[in-house]
Amino acid sequence: MGHLGTPELIIILVIVVVIFGAGKLPELGGALGKGIKEFRSASKDIEGATKDVQEVADMAKIDKV
């Protein structure tokens, strides 16, 4: 449950084509790709910040000992 199979993806694609038209698909695909790229970039930034905070916390523990 929660996984999209081939039939579901085809139905979604048909609905998107009907709603937006075939001419808008490249524009929508580009916007979707850009959004995914920005999401991944933000995710990596958050991951890096989390590691930095953990390193500072570890150093603080070492200083207390």
mmCIF file as Biopython writes it, N, C-alpha, C and O atoms, coordinates in Angstrom:
data_model
#
loop_
_atom_site.group_PDB
_atom_site.id
_atom_site.type_symbol
_atom_site.label_atom_id
_atom_site.label_alt_id
_atom_site.label_comp_id
_atom_site.label_asym_id
_atom_site.label_entity_id
_atom_site.label_seq_id
_atom_site.pdbx_PDB_ins_code
_atom_site.Cartn_x
_atom_site.Cartn_y
_atom_site.Cartn_z
_atom_site.occupancy
_atom_site.B_iso_or_equiv
_atom_site.auth_seq_id
_atom_site.auth_asym_id
_atom_site.pdbx_PDB_model_num
ATOM 1   N N  . MET A ? 1  ? 0.844  -1.176 0.000   1.0 0.0 1  A 1 
ATOM 2   C CA . MET A ? 1  ? 0.000  0.000  0.000   1.0 0.0 1  A 1 
ATOM 3   C C  . MET A ? 1  ? 0.891  1.241  0.000   1.0 0.0 1  A 1 
ATOM 4   O O  . MET A ? 1  ? 1.882  1.298  0.729   1.0 0.0 1  A 1 
ATOM 5   N N  . GLY A ? 2  ? 0.543  2.221  -0.806  1.0 0.0 2  A 1 
ATOM 6   C CA . GLY A ? 2  ? 1.327  3.436  -0.873  1.0 0.0 2  A 1 
ATOM 7   C C  . GLY A ? 2  ? 2.297  3.476  -2.034  1.0 0.0 2  A 1 
ATOM 8   O O  . GLY A ? 2  ? 2.879  4.522  -2.317  1.0 0.0 2  A 1 
ATOM 9   N N  . HIS A ? 3  ? 2.480  2.357  -2.709  1.0 0.0 3  A 1 
ATOM 10  C CA . HIS A ? 3  ? 3.382  2.315  -3.855  1.0 0.0 3  A 1 
ATOM 11  C C  . HIS A ? 3  ? 2.585  2.494  -5.135  1.0 0.0 3  A 1 
ATOM 12  O O  . HIS A ? 3  ? 1.484  1.960  -5.271  1.0 0.0 3  A 1 
ATOM 13  N N  . LEU A ? 4  ? 3.143  3.245  -6.069  1.0 0.0 4  A 1 
ATOM 14  C CA . LEU A ? 4  ? 2.491  3.456  -7.355  1.0 0.0 4  A 1 
ATOM 15  C C  . LEU A ? 4  ? 3.050  2.476  -8.370  1.0 0.0 4  A 1 
ATOM 16  O O  . LEU A ? 4  ? 4.261  2.404  -8.583  1.0 0.0 4  A 1 
ATOM 17  N N  . GLY A ? 5  ? 2.165  1.732  -8.984  1.0 0.0 5  A 1 
ATOM 18  C CA . GLY A ? 5  ? 2.569  0.811  -10.032 1.0 0.0 5  A 1 
ATOM 19  C C  . GLY A ? 5  ? 2.415  1.461  -11.393 1.0 0.0 5  A 1 
ATOM 20  O O  . GLY A ? 5  ? 2.039  2.628  -11.497 1.0 0.0 5  A 1 
ATOM 21  N N  . THR A ? 6  ? 2.704  0.705  -12.426 1.0 0.0 6  A 1 
ATOM 22  C CA . THR A ? 6  ? 2.613  1.208  -13.793 1.0 0.0 6  A 1 
ATOM 23  C C  . THR A ? 6  ? 1.202  1.666  -14.158 1.0 0.0 6  A 1 
ATOM 24  O O  . THR A ? 6  ? 1.053  2.745  -14.731 1.0 0.0 6  A 1 
ATOM 25  N N  . PRO A ? 7  ? 0.159  0.888  -13.847 1.0 0.0 7  A 1 
ATOM 26  C CA . PRO A ? 7  ? -1.192 1.351  -14.214 1.0 0.0 7  A 1 
ATOM 27  C C  . PRO A ? 7  ? -1.567 2.680  -13.554 1.0 0.0 7  A 1 
ATOM 28  O O  . PRO A ? 7  ? -2.194 3.534  -14.180 1.0 0.0 7  A 1 
ATOM 29  N N  . GLU A ? 8  ? -1.185 2.845  -12.305 1.0 0.0 8  A 1 
ATOM 30  C CA . GLU A ? 8  ? -1.504 4.090  -11.604 1.0 0.0 8  A 1 
ATOM 31  C C  . GLU A ? 8  ? -0.768 5.271  -12.222 1.0 0.0 8  A 1 
ATOM 32  O O  . GLU A ? 8  ? -1.339 6.349  -12.389 1.0 0.0 8  A 1 
ATOM 33  N N  . LEU A ? 9  ? 0.501  5.063  -12.561 1.0 0.0 9  A 1 
ATOM 34  C CA . LEU A ? 9  ? 1.277  6.140  -13.183 1.0 0.0 9  A 1 
ATOM 35  C C  . LEU A ? 9  ? 0.714  6.528  -14.543 1.0 0.0 9  A 1 
ATOM 36  O O  . LEU A ? 9  ? 0.698  7.708  -14.891 1.0 0.0 9  A 1 
ATOM 37  N N  . ILE A ? 10 ? 0.252  5.550  -15.315 1.0 0.0 10 A 1 
ATOM 38  C CA . ILE A ? 10 ? -0.354 5.840  -16.617 1.0 0.0 10 A 1 
ATOM 39  C C  . ILE A ? 10 ? -1.630 6.650  -16.439 1.0 0.0 10 A 1 
ATOM 40  O O  . ILE A ? 10 ? -1.865 7.605  -17.179 1.0 0.0 10 A 1 
ATOM 41  N N  . ILE A ? 11 ? -2.448 6.280  -15.473 1.0 0.0 11 A 1 
ATOM 42  C CA . ILE A ? 11 ? -3.689 7.023  -15.212 1.0 0.0 11 A 1 
ATOM 43  C C  . ILE A ? 11 ? -3.368 8.457  -14.806 1.0 0.0 11 A 1 
ATOM 44  O O  . ILE A ? 11 ? -4.013 9.393  -15.278 1.0 0.0 11 A 1 
ATOM 45  N N  . ILE A ? 12 ? -2.382 8.637  -13.939 1.0 0.0 12 A 1 
ATOM 46  C CA . ILE A ? 12 ? -1.993 9.985  -13.512 1.0 0.0 12 A 1 
ATOM 47  C C  . ILE A ? 12 ? -1.488 10.792 -14.700 1.0 0.0 12 A 1 
ATOM 48  O O  . ILE A ? 12 ? -1.833 11.966 -14.835 1.0 0.0 12 A 1 
ATOM 49  N N  . LEU A ? 13 ? -0.679 10.187 -15.561 1.0 0.0 13 A 1 
ATOM 50  C CA . LEU A ? 13 ? -0.159 10.874 -16.740 1.0 0.0 13 A 1 
ATOM 51  C C  . LEU A ? 13 ? -1.286 11.299 -17.673 1.0 0.0 13 A 1 
ATOM 52  O O  . LEU A ? 13 ? -1.269 12.413 -18.198 1.0 0.0 13 A 1 
ATOM 53  N N  . VAL A ? 14 ? -2.263 10.423 -17.885 1.0 0.0 14 A 1 
ATOM 54  C CA . VAL A ? 14 ? -3.406 10.758 -18.745 1.0 0.0 14 A 1 
ATOM 55  C C  . VAL A ? 14 ? -4.186 11.924 -18.154 1.0 0.0 14 A 1 
ATOM 56  O O  . VAL A ? 14 ? -4.586 12.829 -18.886 1.0 0.0 14 A 1 
ATOM 57  N N  . ILE A ? 15 ? -4.406 11.917 -16.861 1.0 0.0 15 A 1 
ATOM 58  C CA . ILE A ? 15 ? -5.139 13.009 -16.206 1.0 0.0 15 A 1 
ATOM 59  C C  . ILE A ? 15 ? -4.374 14.323 -16.356 1.0 0.0 15 A 1 
ATOM 60  O O  . ILE A ? 15 ? -4.975 15.361 -16.632 1.0 0.0 15 A 1 
ATOM 61  N N  . VAL A ? 16 ? -3.057 14.286 -16.177 1.0 0.0 16 A 1 
ATOM 62  C CA . VAL A ? 16 ? -2.238 15.497 -16.317 1.0 0.0 16 A 1 
ATOM 63  C C  . VAL A ? 16 ? -2.317 16.031 -17.740 1.0 0.0 16 A 1 
ATOM 64  O O  . VAL A ? 16 ? -2.441 17.239 -17.941 1.0 0.0 16 A 1 
ATOM 65  N N  . VAL A ? 17 ? -2.246 15.145 -18.731 1.0 0.0 17 A 1 
ATOM 66  C CA . VAL A ? 17 ? -2.327 15.576 -20.132 1.0 0.0 17 A 1 
ATOM 67  C C  . VAL A ? 17 ? -3.686 16.192 -20.416 1.0 0.0 17 A 1 
ATOM 68  O O  . VAL A ? 17 ? -3.773 17.200 -21.117 1.0 0.0 17 A 1 
ATOM 69  N N  . VAL A ? 18 ? -4.747 15.599 -19.882 1.0 0.0 18 A 1 
ATOM 70  C CA . VAL A ? 18 ? -6.095 16.134 -20.111 1.0 0.0 18 A 1 
ATOM 71  C C  . VAL A ? 18 ? -6.240 17.502 -19.456 1.0 0.0 18 A 1 
ATOM 72  O O  . VAL A ? 18 ? -6.814 18.415 -20.051 1.0 0.0 18 A 1 
ATOM 73  N N  . ILE A ? 19 ? -5.733 17.652 -18.253 1.0 0.0 19 A 1 
ATOM 74  C CA . ILE A ? 19 ? -5.893 18.915 -17.520 1.0 0.0 19 A 1 
ATOM 75  C C  . ILE A ? 19 ? -5.032 20.026 -18.123 1.0 0.0 19 A 1 
ATOM 76  O O  . ILE A ? 19 ? -5.532 21.126 -18.361 1.0 0.0 19 A 1 
ATOM 77  N N  . PHE A ? 20 ? -3.764 19.761 -18.370 1.0 0.0 20 A 1 
ATOM 78  C CA . PHE A ? 20 ? -2.839 20.810 -18.784 1.0 0.0 20 A 1 
ATOM 79  C C  . PHE A ? 20 ? -2.591 20.862 -20.286 1.0 0.0 20 A 1 
ATOM 80  O O  . PHE A ? 20 ? -2.156 21.892 -20.801 1.0 0.0 20 A 1 
ATOM 81  N N  . GLY A ? 21 ? -2.852 19.799 -20.978 1.0 0.0 21 A 1 
ATOM 82  C CA . GLY A ? 21 ? -2.577 19.758 -22.411 1.0 0.0 21 A 1 
ATOM 83  C C  . GLY A ? 21 ? -1.150 19.325 -22.676 1.0 0.0 21 A 1 
ATOM 84  O O  . GLY A ? 21 ? -0.266 19.512 -21.840 1.0 0.0 21 A 1 
ATOM 85  N N  . ALA A ? 22 ? -0.932 18.743 -23.848 1.0 0.0 22 A 1 
ATOM 86  C CA . ALA A ? 22 ? 0.388  18.206 -24.174 1.0 0.0 22 A 1 
ATOM 87  C C  . ALA A ? 22 ? 1.437  19.311 -24.321 1.0 0.0 22 A 1 
ATOM 88  O O  . ALA A ? 22 ? 2.619  19.067 -24.078 1.0 0.0 22 A 1 
ATOM 89  N N  . GLY A ? 23 ? 1.029  20.511 -24.711 1.0 0.0 23 A 1 
ATOM 90  C CA . GLY A ? 23 ? 1.975  21.608 -24.902 1.0 0.0 23 A 1 
ATOM 91  C C  . GLY A ? 23 ? 2.610  22.090 -23.616 1.0 0.0 23 A 1 
ATOM 92  O O  . GLY A ? 23 ? 3.729  22.600 -23.639 1.0 0.0 23 A 1 
ATOM 93  N N  . LYS A ? 24 ? 1.927  21.942 -22.499 1.0 0.0 24 A 1 
ATOM 94  C CA . LYS A ? 24 ? 2.436  22.416 -21.209 1.0 0.0 24 A 1 
ATOM 95  C C  . LYS A ? 24 ? 3.316  21.384 -20.506 1.0 0.0 24 A 1 
ATOM 96  O O  . LYS A ? 24 ? 3.978  21.713 -19.521 1.0 0.0 24 A 1 
ATOM 97  N N  . LEU A ? 25 ? 3.335  20.151 -20.991 1.0 0.0 25 A 1 
ATOM 98  C CA . LEU A ? 25 ? 4.080  19.103 -20.297 1.0 0.0 25 A 1 
ATOM 99  C C  . LEU A ? 25 ? 5.573  19.409 -20.148 1.0 0.0 25 A 1 
ATOM 100 O O  . LEU A ? 25 ? 6.114  19.199 -19.062 1.0 0.0 25 A 1 
ATOM 101 N N  . PRO A ? 26 ? 6.261  19.892 -21.182 1.0 0.0 26 A 1 
ATOM 102 C CA . PRO A ? 26 ? 7.687  20.205 -20.981 1.0 0.0 26 A 1 
ATOM 103 C C  . PRO A ? 26 ? 7.907  21.281 -19.912 1.0 0.0 26 A 1 
ATOM 104 O O  . PRO A ? 26 ? 8.851  21.204 -19.125 1.0 0.0 26 A 1 
ATOM 105 N N  . GLU A ? 27 ? 7.036  22.266 -19.897 1.0 0.0 27 A 1 
ATOM 106 C CA . GLU A ? 27 ? 7.138  23.334 -18.895 1.0 0.0 27 A 1 
ATOM 107 C C  . GLU A ? 27 ? 6.904  22.774 -17.492 1.0 0.0 27 A 1 
ATOM 108 O O  . GLU A ? 27 ? 7.632  23.107 -16.556 1.0 0.0 27 A 1 
ATOM 109 N N  . LEU A ? 28 ? 5.891  21.925 -17.352 1.0 0.0 28 A 1 
ATOM 110 C CA . LEU A ? 28 ? 5.600  21.320 -16.052 1.0 0.0 28 A 1 
ATOM 111 C C  . LEU A ? 28 ? 6.735  20.403 -15.610 1.0 0.0 28 A 1 
ATOM 112 O O  . LEU A ? 28 ? 7.105  20.382 -14.436 1.0 0.0 28 A 1 
ATOM 113 N N  . GLY A ? 29 ? 7.284  19.644 -16.558 1.0 0.0 29 A 1 
ATOM 114 C CA . GLY A ? 29 ? 8.399  18.757 -16.235 1.0 0.0 29 A 1 
ATOM 115 C C  . GLY A ? 29 ? 9.617  19.529 -15.770 1.0 0.0 29 A 1 
ATOM 116 O O  . GLY A ? 29 ? 10.296 19.121 -14.827 1.0 0.0 29 A 1 
ATOM 117 N N  . GLY A ? 30 ? 9.894  20.643 -16.428 1.0 0.0 30 A 1 
ATOM 118 C CA . GLY A ? 30 ? 11.024 21.481 -16.026 1.0 0.0 30 A 1 
ATOM 119 C C  . GLY A ? 30 ? 10.831 22.061 -14.637 1.0 0.0 30 A 1 
ATOM 120 O O  . GLY A ? 30 ? 11.760 22.093 -13.829 1.0 0.0 30 A 1 
ATOM 121 N N  . ALA A ? 31 ? 9.614  22.519 -14.367 1.0 0.0 31 A 1 
ATOM 122 C CA . ALA A ? 31 ? 9.323  23.076 -13.047 1.0 0.0 31 A 1 
ATOM 123 C C  . ALA A ? 31 ? 9.422  21.999 -11.971 1.0 0.0 31 A 1 
ATOM 124 O O  . ALA A ? 31 ? 9.927  22.250 -10.877 1.0 0.0 31 A 1 
ATOM 125 N N  . LEU A ? 32 ? 8.943  20.808 -12.286 1.0 0.0 32 A 1 
ATOM 126 C CA . LEU A ? 32 ? 9.023  19.703 -11.333 1.0 0.0 32 A 1 
ATOM 127 C C  . LEU A ? 32 ? 10.481 19.331 -11.068 1.0 0.0 32 A 1 
ATOM 128 O O  . LEU A ? 32 ? 10.873 19.123 -9.920  1.0 0.0 32 A 1 
ATOM 129 N N  . GLY A ? 33 ? 11.274 19.249 -12.119 1.0 0.0 33 A 1 
ATOM 130 C CA . GLY A ? 33 ? 12.694 18.933 -11.962 1.0 0.0 33 A 1 
ATOM 131 C C  . GLY A ? 33 ? 13.428 19.974 -11.136 1.0 0.0 33 A 1 
ATOM 132 O O  . GLY A ? 33 ? 14.264 19.636 -10.297 1.0 0.0 33 A 1 
ATOM 133 N N  . LYS A ? 34 ? 13.112 21.244 -11.374 1.0 0.0 34 A 1 
ATOM 134 C CA . LYS A ? 34 ? 13.740 22.325 -10.612 1.0 0.0 34 A 1 
ATOM 135 C C  . LYS A ? 34 ? 13.344 22.237 -9.139  1.0 0.0 34 A 1 
ATOM 136 O O  . LYS A ? 34 ? 14.174 22.437 -8.252  1.0 0.0 34 A 1 
ATOM 137 N N  . GLY A ? 35 ? 12.087 21.940 -8.892  1.0 0.0 35 A 1 
ATOM 138 C CA . GLY A ? 35 ? 11.622 21.804 -7.510  1.0 0.0 35 A 1 
ATOM 139 C C  . GLY A ? 35 ? 12.303 20.657 -6.788  1.0 0.0 35 A 1 
ATOM 140 O O  . GLY A ? 35 ? 12.682 20.787 -5.625  1.0 0.0 35 A 1 
ATOM 141 N N  . ILE A ? 36 ? 12.460 19.529 -7.480  1.0 0.0 36 A 1 
ATOM 142 C CA . ILE A ? 36 ? 13.133 18.378 -6.880  1.0 0.0 36 A 1 
ATOM 143 C C  . ILE A ? 36 ? 14.594 18.710 -6.587  1.0 0.0 36 A 1 
ATOM 144 O O  . ILE A ? 36 ? 15.124 18.336 -5.541  1.0 0.0 36 A 1 
ATOM 145 N N  . LYS A ? 37 ? 15.240 19.416 -7.515  1.0 0.0 37 A 1 
ATOM 146 C CA . LYS A ? 37 ? 16.643 19.801 -7.322  1.0 0.0 37 A 1 
ATOM 147 C C  . LYS A ? 37 ? 16.788 20.705 -6.099  1.0 0.0 37 A 1 
ATOM 148 O O  . LYS A ? 37 ? 17.704 20.522 -5.297  1.0 0.0 37 A 1 
ATOM 149 N N  . GLU A ? 38 ? 15.891 21.678 -5.954  1.0 0.0 38 A 1 
ATOM 150 C CA . GLU A ? 38 ? 15.941 22.583 -4.809  1.0 0.0 38 A 1 
ATOM 151 C C  . GLU A ? 38 ? 15.675 21.835 -3.506  1.0 0.0 38 A 1 
ATOM 152 O O  . GLU A ? 38 ? 16.299 22.120 -2.484  1.0 0.0 38 A 1 
ATOM 153 N N  . PHE A ? 39 ? 14.749 20.879 -3.544  1.0 0.0 39 A 1 
ATOM 154 C CA . PHE A ? 39 ? 14.444 20.089 -2.354  1.0 0.0 39 A 1 
ATOM 155 C C  . PHE A ? 39 ? 15.664 19.283 -1.921  1.0 0.0 39 A 1 
ATOM 156 O O  . PHE A ? 39 ? 15.997 19.244 -0.736  1.0 0.0 39 A 1 
ATOM 157 N N  . ARG A ? 40 ? 16.329 18.642 -2.876  1.0 0.0 40 A 1 
ATOM 158 C CA . ARG A ? 40 ? 17.521 17.854 -2.553  1.0 0.0 40 A 1 
ATOM 159 C C  . ARG A ? 40 ? 18.630 18.739 -1.997  1.0 0.0 40 A 1 
ATOM 160 O O  . ARG A ? 40 ? 19.325 18.356 -1.056  1.0 0.0 40 A 1 
ATOM 161 N N  . SER A ? 41 ? 18.791 19.921 -2.582  1.0 0.0 41 A 1 
ATOM 162 C CA . SER A ? 41 ? 19.816 20.844 -2.112  1.0 0.0 41 A 1 
ATOM 163 C C  . SER A ? 41 ? 19.537 21.271 -0.670  1.0 0.0 41 A 1 
ATOM 164 O O  . SER A ? 41 ? 20.441 21.293 0.166   1.0 0.0 41 A 1 
ATOM 165 N N  . ALA A ? 42 ? 18.289 21.609 -0.393  1.0 0.0 42 A 1 
ATOM 166 C CA . ALA A ? 42 ? 17.919 22.012 0.964   1.0 0.0 42 A 1 
ATOM 167 C C  . ALA A ? 42 ? 18.099 20.853 1.936   1.0 0.0 42 A 1 
ATOM 168 O O  . ALA A ? 42 ? 18.530 21.052 3.072   1.0 0.0 42 A 1 
ATOM 169 N N  . SER A ? 43 ? 17.772 19.658 1.496   1.0 0.0 43 A 1 
ATOM 170 C CA . SER A ? 43 ? 17.928 18.473 2.335   1.0 0.0 43 A 1 
ATOM 171 C C  . SER A ? 43 ? 19.395 18.253 2.691   1.0 0.0 43 A 1 
ATOM 172 O O  . SER A ? 43 ? 19.717 17.936 3.836   1.0 0.0 43 A 1 
ATOM 173 N N  . LYS A ? 44 ? 20.285 18.419 1.714   1.0 0.0 44 A 1 
ATOM 174 C CA . LYS A ? 44 ? 21.718 18.263 1.972   1.0 0.0 44 A 1 
ATOM 175 C C  . LYS A ? 44 ? 22.221 19.349 2.916   1.0 0.0 44 A 1 
ATOM 176 O O  . LYS A ? 44 ? 23.062 19.086 3.775   1.0 0.0 44 A 1 
ATOM 177 N N  . ASP A ? 45 ? 21.707 20.576 2.758   1.0 0.0 45 A 1 
ATOM 178 C CA . ASP A ? 45 ? 22.107 21.668 3.646   1.0 0.0 45 A 1 
ATOM 179 C C  . ASP A ? 45 ? 21.704 21.374 5.084   1.0 0.0 45 A 1 
ATOM 180 O O  . ASP A ? 45 ? 22.480 21.600 6.013   1.0 0.0 45 A 1 
ATOM 181 N N  . ILE A ? 46 ? 20.494 20.873 5.262   1.0 0.0 46 A 1 
ATOM 182 C CA . ILE A ? 46 ? 20.007 20.547 6.604   1.0 0.0 46 A 1 
ATOM 183 C C  . ILE A ? 46 ? 20.833 19.413 7.196   1.0 0.0 46 A 1 
ATOM 184 O O  . ILE A ? 46 ? 21.181 19.441 8.376   1.0 0.0 46 A 1 
ATOM 185 N N  . GLU A ? 47 ? 21.144 18.418 6.375   1.0 0.0 47 A 1 
ATOM 186 C CA . GLU A ? 47 ? 21.955 17.294 6.843   1.0 0.0 47 A 1 
ATOM 187 C C  . GLU A ? 47 ? 23.335 17.778 7.290   1.0 0.0 47 A 1 
ATOM 188 O O  . GLU A ? 47 ? 23.848 17.335 8.317   1.0 0.0 47 A 1 
ATOM 189 N N  . GLY A ? 48 ? 23.929 18.681 6.520   1.0 0.0 48 A 1 
ATOM 190 C CA . GLY A ? 48 ? 25.235 19.224 6.888   1.0 0.0 48 A 1 
ATOM 191 C C  . GLY A ? 48 ? 25.175 20.024 8.175   1.0 0.0 48 A 1 
ATOM 192 O O  . GLY A ? 48 ? 26.070 19.925 9.014   1.0 0.0 48 A 1 
ATOM 193 N N  . ALA A ? 49 ? 24.125 20.815 8.335   1.0 0.0 49 A 1 
ATOM 194 C CA . ALA A ? 49 ? 23.972 21.609 9.552   1.0 0.0 49 A 1 
ATOM 195 C C  . ALA A ? 49 ? 23.775 20.702 10.763  1.0 0.0 49 A 1 
ATOM 196 O O  . ALA A ? 49 ? 24.294 20.981 11.844  1.0 0.0 49 A 1 
ATOM 197 N N  . THR A ? 50 ? 23.032 19.627 10.582  1.0 0.0 50 A 1 
ATOM 198 C CA . THR A ? 50 ? 22.805 18.681 11.670  1.0 0.0 50 A 1 
ATOM 199 C C  . THR A ? 50 ? 24.118 18.034 12.098  1.0 0.0 50 A 1 
ATOM 200 O O  . THR A ? 50 ? 24.366 17.860 13.291  1.0 0.0 50 A 1 
ATOM 201 N N  . LYS A ? 51 ? 24.956 17.677 11.129  1.0 0.0 51 A 1 
ATOM 202 C CA . LYS A ? 51 ? 26.258 17.083 11.455  1.0 0.0 51 A 1 
ATOM 203 C C  . LYS A ? 51 ? 27.132 18.085 12.200  1.0 0.0 51 A 1 
ATOM 204 O O  . LYS A ? 51 ? 27.837 17.719 13.140  1.0 0.0 51 A 1 
ATOM 205 N N  . ASP A ? 52 ? 27.085 19.351 11.781  1.0 0.0 52 A 1 
ATOM 206 C CA . ASP A ? 52 ? 27.876 20.382 12.452  1.0 0.0 52 A 1 
ATOM 207 C C  . ASP A ? 52 ? 27.441 20.541 13.903  1.0 0.0 52 A 1 
ATOM 208 O O  . ASP A ? 52 ? 28.278 20.642 14.800  1.0 0.0 52 A 1 
ATOM 209 N N  . VAL A ? 53 ? 26.142 20.563 14.130  1.0 0.0 53 A 1 
ATOM 210 C CA . VAL A ? 53 ? 25.619 20.708 15.491  1.0 0.0 53 A 1 
ATOM 211 C C  . VAL A ? 53 ? 26.029 19.506 16.332  1.0 0.0 53 A 1 
ATOM 212 O O  . VAL A ? 53 ? 26.399 19.663 17.495  1.0 0.0 53 A 1 
ATOM 213 N N  . GLN A ? 54 ? 25.967 18.312 15.759  1.0 0.0 54 A 1 
ATOM 214 C CA . GLN A ? 54 ? 26.354 17.107 16.490  1.0 0.0 54 A 1 
ATOM 215 C C  . GLN A ? 54 ? 27.830 17.144 16.860  1.0 0.0 54 A 1 
ATOM 216 O O  . GLN A ? 54 ? 28.204 16.749 17.964  1.0 0.0 54 A 1 
ATOM 217 N N  . GLU A ? 55 ? 28.672 17.617 15.941  1.0 0.0 55 A 1 
ATOM 218 C CA . GLU A ? 55 ? 30.105 17.714 16.230  1.0 0.0 55 A 1 
ATOM 219 C C  . GLU A ? 55 ? 30.368 18.693 17.371  1.0 0.0 55 A 1 
ATOM 220 O O  . GLU A ? 55 ? 31.202 18.427 18.236  1.0 0.0 55 A 1 
ATOM 221 N N  . VAL A ? 56 ? 29.669 19.814 17.376  1.0 0.0 56 A 1 
ATOM 222 C CA . VAL A ? 56 ? 29.836 20.797 18.452  1.0 0.0 56 A 1 
ATOM 223 C C  . VAL A ? 56 ? 29.378 20.202 19.777  1.0 0.0 56 A 1 
ATOM 224 O O  . VAL A ? 56 ? 30.022 20.404 20.806  1.0 0.0 56 A 1 
ATOM 225 N N  . ALA A ? 57 ? 28.270 19.469 19.756  1.0 0.0 57 A 1 
ATOM 226 C CA . ALA A ? 57 ? 27.774 18.841 20.978  1.0 0.0 57 A 1 
ATOM 227 C C  . ALA A ? 57 ? 28.762 17.793 21.485  1.0 0.0 57 A 1 
ATOM 228 O O  . ALA A ? 57 ? 28.984 17.681 22.691  1.0 0.0 57 A 1 
ATOM 229 N N  . ASP A ? 58 ? 29.349 17.033 20.577  1.0 0.0 58 A 1 
ATOM 230 C CA . ASP A ? 58 ? 30.342 16.035 20.975  1.0 0.0 58 A 1 
ATOM 231 C C  . ASP A ? 58 ? 31.571 16.704 21.582  1.0 0.0 58 A 1 
ATOM 232 O O  . ASP A ? 58 ? 32.123 16.209 22.565  1.0 0.0 58 A 1 
ATOM 233 N N  . MET A ? 59 ? 32.002 17.824 21.004  1.0 0.0 59 A 1 
ATOM 234 C CA . MET A ? 59 ? 33.153 18.549 21.545  1.0 0.0 59 A 1 
ATOM 235 C C  . MET A ? 59 ? 32.844 19.091 22.933  1.0 0.0 59 A 1 
ATOM 236 O O  . MET A ? 59 ? 33.711 19.100 23.806  1.0 0.0 59 A 1 
ATOM 237 N N  . ALA A ? 60 ? 31.621 19.541 23.137  1.0 0.0 60 A 1 
ATOM 238 C CA . ALA A ? 60 ? 31.231 20.060 24.448  1.0 0.0 60 A 1 
ATOM 239 C C  . ALA A ? 60 ? 31.263 18.944 25.489  1.0 0.0 60 A 1 
ATOM 240 O O  . ALA A ? 60 ? 31.652 19.181 26.633  1.0 0.0 60 A 1 
ATOM 241 N N  . LYS A ? 61 ? 30.863 17.743 25.113  1.0 0.0 61 A 1 
ATOM 242 C CA . LYS A ? 61 ? 30.912 16.602 26.040  1.0 0.0 61 A 1 
ATOM 243 C C  . LYS A ? 61 ? 32.357 16.269 26.397  1.0 0.0 61 A 1 
ATOM 244 O O  . LYS A ? 61 ? 32.666 15.967 27.550  1.0 0.0 61 A 1 
ATOM 245 N N  . ILE A ? 62 ? 33.239 16.324 25.398  1.0 0.0 62 A 1 
ATOM 246 C CA . ILE A ? 62 ? 34.650 16.012 25.634  1.0 0.0 62 A 1 
ATOM 247 C C  . ILE A ? 62 ? 35.265 17.048 26.573  1.0 0.0 62 A 1 
ATOM 248 O O  . ILE A ? 62 ? 36.058 16.698 27.447  1.0 0.0 62 A 1 
ATOM 249 N N  . ASP A ? 63 ? 34.903 18.323 26.399  1.0 0.0 63 A 1 
ATOM 250 C CA . ASP A ? 63 ? 35.443 19.380 27.254  1.0 0.0 63 A 1 
ATOM 251 C C  . ASP A ? 63 ? 35.000 19.216 28.701  1.0 0.0 63 A 1 
ATOM 252 O O  . ASP A ? 63 ? 35.739 19.576 29.617  1.0 0.0 63 A 1 
ATOM 253 N N  . LYS A ? 64 ? 33.804 18.675 28.917  1.0 0.0 64 A 1 
ATOM 254 C CA . LYS A ? 64 ? 33.290 18.492 30.278  1.0 0.0 64 A 1 
ATOM 255 C C  . LYS A ? 64 ? 34.009 17.362 30.997  1.0 0.0 64 A 1 
ATOM 256 O O  . LYS A ? 64 ? 34.085 17.352 32.226  1.0 0.0 64 A 1 
ATOM 257 N N  . VAL A ? 65 ? 34.527 16.424 30.247  1.0 0.0 65 A 1 
ATOM 258 C CA . VAL A ? 65 ? 35.175 15.258 30.859  1.0 0.0 65 A 1 
ATOM 259 C C  . VAL A ? 65 ? 36.528 15.590 31.314  1.0 0.0 65 A 1 
ATOM 260 O O  . VAL A ? 65 ? 37.226 14.732 31.855  1.0 0.0 65 A 1 
#
